[in-house]
Amino acid sequence: MSSKLKLSSKKLKSGKFQVSFSTVGVAQECYGYMLAEAKTSVNDIIAKINRHVTAMQSSDRYHQRNLFSLSKKEINSGRILIYKR
């Protein structure tokens, strides 16, 4: 991915971190949020975000969990939400 990724985080009362991110320099810029464990490395967080952003940009059928999901399906995405700008 040839875009820049901007990250910020805040520690939650649970001990986990909410990571906010945004992309700059791609055709369809996006932003999102990810919930990470305290022991998760920054490299792992960046790799996961990059995988999801790349999948979203290159597929018309990229699906993520939302409030309107009607069926249970196996979700391997973890706790990440991505939105287009």
Stockholm file with secondary structure:
# STOCKHOLM 1.0

chainA/1-85         MSSKLKLSSKKLKSGKFQVSFSTVGVAQECYGYMLAEAKTSVNDIIAKINRHVTAMQSSDRYHQRNLFSLSKKEINSGRILIYKR
#=GR chainA/1-85 SS CCSEEEEEEEECTTSCEEEEEEEESSSSCEEEEEEECTTCCHHHHHHHHHHHHHHHHHCTTCCCCCTTCCSCCCCCSCSEEEEEC
#=GC SS_cons        CCSEEEEEEEECTTSCEEEEEEEESSSSCEEEEEEECTTCCHHHHHHHHHHHHHHHHHCTTCCCCCTTCCSCCCCCSCSEEEEEC
//
